[in-house]
């Protein structure tokens, strides 16, 4: 530990790669679900 209470060797440039991957997967899932529902509505001939 240093005087500031930060452990020696701590990486100050934290890159949240796992978080970015989870958000990308979540976004892709939402887009695919929306697209599937949209295509079902188009196939049924639903109009506004």
C-alpha positions, 0 to 999 in steps of 0.5 A: 500500500502507498501513503494514499491507501491505493495498492501498489500496481493498481491499473489506473487505466481501467478498461471495462471490456466485460461491461462493453461486451454485455451491453453490446449483447443486450443491445443486439438481443433487443434489436433481434427481438424488435426485428422479429416482432416487426417481421411478424406484424408485416407478415400478418398485414397489420397497418397503422 
